[in-house]
């Protein structure tokens, strides 16, 4: 009986199939949850609400994560297509040895540009003030793009240098002693250099992955803040929440009015509040904000959503 036909072999095959299916799904779910958490934290922090008070479900976090992933995913797709087009142009240049001068200048330009971007990213790490005041994700983008540009430009220069040296060695006249190989090119074509390039690519890949996560995290936070600003602008157009409570609410936000009601038989609700809008309902609580949110100075009312309150919704 072969290993595949044995019970143990069948178990391994089924386990491998399950891992192949669940592994990527688990990674994607974890990333969406993380980006949703970052975006939701930034969104409700604008209104002074701690995310722990809301106790959002996994489904809500995943939905917020999907929203936050769209912009960076589109940006990565566009940059990937542009990168493929640029690489196709470079491959076209490499087809002809007559264009080695142009290709060499392209490699030098890309390598220098990568060095400058990488240096800018390092400055952003060493000087936190720059990272706090810069355009969204400038530092991680410079780190990742700079590392890729430096690696790509170095690869082009190494390839052109080796090909030029080989062409120089092959152009010696018949019967003449072949010229000596350049020590620099000899080292570039050596197994030690190839091995060093592989190690460098491993570290560059790690740096690019870390920069990609950092960039996505910055975009998620910025997206959450953008959603908060949209929420604040749309508050006047939302249905008004007329809140009736048994106990009075203290320190009402600006724009919210309260009225003491006359006692009525069969009702314990004694106070009515107008000028409120519903921000979110979560974890058995109502998070209410004034119709016109101001920063700073805005406040969010957190009211338990139970039998002690009564709501009326009035279209604006």
N, C-alpha and C positions, 0 to 999 in steps of 0.2 A: 504494500500500500504506500503510495507516495505521500509526501508531506501535505500536498494540497488536498488530497482525498481524505486524509486522516481527520478525526474530529478536531485535533489541535490546529491543524493547518486551516480548516474551515473557520475556526474561531478567530484565528489571526487575520484571515482575509476579511471577515465581517467587521472585526474591530478596526482594521485599516480603512475600510469603506466608510464606517461611521465617523472616524476621525477626519477623513478627507472632507466629509460633508459638514460636520459640526465645527471643525477647527476654524475655517474661514468665517463661518457664520458667527461664531463666538467672538472672533476678533472684531468683525464689523459691528456687532452689537455693543461690545465694550467701547469702541471708539465713538459710536453714536451717543452712547450714554454719557461718556466723558465730555464730548463737545456740547451735548445738551445741558449738562450740569454747568459748564462754564458760561454758556450763553444765558441760561436761566438765572444764574447768580448775578450776572451783570445787569440783566433786564430788571429784576425786582429790587436790586440794591439801589437803583436810581430812585425808587420810591421808599427807601429805608426799610425794606422788608428782608428779614433773614430767611434764606431758603429752608432752614431747618424748621421754621414755624409752619411752612406749607406742607412739608412731608409729601412731596410730589411722587407719583407712582412711576414705575419703570416705563410704562407706556408713554406717559407725558414727557419724560426725559428723552425717550427715543424720538418722539415727534419734534421736540425742540432741537435735538441733535441733527435730524434730517434737514431742518430749516437752516441750521448754521453751517452745514457741510456744503450746501449748494454753491455759494460764491467761490470758496477756495477750490472746489472740484472743477468748476468751469475754468477758473484761472489756470489750474494745473493742466487741464486738457489743452487750452489754447497755447500755453508755453511749450507743452510737449509737441504739438504739431509744428510750432515755429522751430523748435530744436531739431525735429526730424528734417524739416525743409533745409535748415542750415547745414545739417550733417550731409544731406544728399548733395548739396552744392560743393562741400569740401571733398566728398568722394569723387565728384566729377573732376575737380582740380587734380586729385591724386592719380587719375588715370593716365595723365601725360607727364612725363618727366620734364618736358619743356616749360611746364607751369610751376616748377618747384620754387622759383623765386617768389611768385605770388603766394603760393601755399605757405612758404616759410614766413612771409610777412603776416599772413592771416594768423598763423600759429603764435607768432610773437605778440601780435595785438591782443589775441584772446588771452594769452598767458598773463600779459601785463594788466589787462582789465580784470582778470580774476584775482591777481595779487592786490590790486587797489580795493576791490570789493571785499576781499577777505580781511584786509587791514581795517576797512571801515567796520566790518562786523566785530572784529576783536576790540576796537575802540568802544563800540557800543556795549560790549560786555564789561570792559574795565572801567568805564565811566557810566554808572547807572543813570545819572542825570540825562545823558543823551538818549538812552533807551526809553526813558519815561516821557520825553517830549518829542520824540521823532514821529514820523508818519508810521502808520500801522505796519508792524512786522518788518521794518527796514533792516534791523540788525540780523534777525534770522535769515532773511532773504539774501542779504549780502554774504553771510557765512556760507549758506548752501550754494548759491550761484557762484561765489568766488572760488570755492573749492572745485566745483565742476569745471569752471572756466580755466583755472590753473592746470587741472589734470588734462583737460582736452587740448589746451595749447601746448603743454609739454609733450603730449603724445604726438602731436603733429610735428613739432620741432625735432623730436627724436627720430621719427620715421624719415623725415626729409634729410636729416644729417646722415643717417645710415645709408640711404639710397644714393646720396651724392658721393659719399666716400667709396661705395662699391662701383659707381660709374667711373670715378677717377682711377680706381685700381684697374678697371677693365679697359681703360683707354690707353694703356701703356703700349708703345710701339713693339712690334714683333722683334724678339731677340734682346730687347732691353730689359734691364733689371726692373722688376715691378716696384713701384714706389712704396714706401713704408706706410702702413696704416696709421691714421691719426690715433693717438692714445685716448683721446676723449671719445671718439666714435667706437674704438675698440672696447672701451668700458661700457658704452651705451648698448652695444650688441652682445654683451657678455651675459651668462646665466645669472650672475650676481645682480646685475641691473634689472633683469627680468623679474627676479625674485623680489627685489626691492620695490618694483612697480606694483607687484601683486599685493604686498603688504600695505603700500600707500593707498591703493584702491580700496582695500578693506577699511582703513581708517576714514577715507573720504566718504565711503558709503555710510558709515556710522554717523559721520558729521552731517551728511545730507538728510538722513532719517531724523536725527535730532532737530535739525533746522526746520524740517517739514512739520514736525509735531509742534514746535514752538510757533511757527507761522500760523498753523491751523488754530492753535490756542488763542493767539492774538486776534485772528479774524473772528473766532467764536465770541470772544469778549466784546469786540467792537460791534459785532452783529447784535448781541444782546442789548448793548447800550442804544444802538439804533432803533431796535424794536421798542425800547422804553420811551425814547423820544417820540416815536410814532404814536404810542399809547397815550402819552401826555397830550399830544396835539389832537387826538381823536376823542378825548374825554367829553368835550361839550356836545358832541353829536351822538353820544350814547344815551340809552334810556336813563332817565333820572330814577334814582333809588330813594323812595320815601320810606324812612326807617322808623318803626314804632318800637319803643323799648319800655321795659318795666322800670328800670333804674336810669337815672340821668347820666349822660355822657359828659365828662369833664374836658375842658380845654379843647373846644371845637376848632377845627382848622378854619382858616380864613375862607369866607364864601359859603359856609355851612350855617344854617339857622336852625334853632331849636325852639319848640313851642310846648308849653305845659298844657295838657289836655284836661278837660273836666272829667271827673270820675263818672263812669257809666257802669250800669249793672252788668255783671258777667264778664267784664274785661279788666285785666290788671295792667294794661298798657297805659302809661301816663304821659309819655313824651313822644313827640314827633320831630323828626329831623329831615330837612330838605337841603338840596344842593349837593347831594352825594352821587358818586358814580361807582359802579362795581369794578374793581381792578381784577380780582380773582376770588374764587371760592375754593378753599382747599382745607383738608384736615379738620372739618367741622367748624371752620371760621370764615367770616366774611371780611375781606380786605377792601375797605371803602376809602375813596379819595375824593377831594373836592373836584367840582367840574372844571375848575381852572387851576391847574397845578403850577406852582411857582417854585423855582429853585434859586437860592435856598429858601427855607421857610415852609416848604410843603410838608404835610404830615399825613400819615395813613392811619385810619381807624381800624382796629382789629376787634371784631364783635363776634361772640359765639353764635353760631347758627343753630339755635334750638328754639324751644317753646317760649323763651323769654323775649323774643323779638318777632316782629311781623314786617314783611316787606310789601311794598307796592311799586310797580315799575310803570313809569310814565314816559311815553315816547317824547323825544326832544323835537 
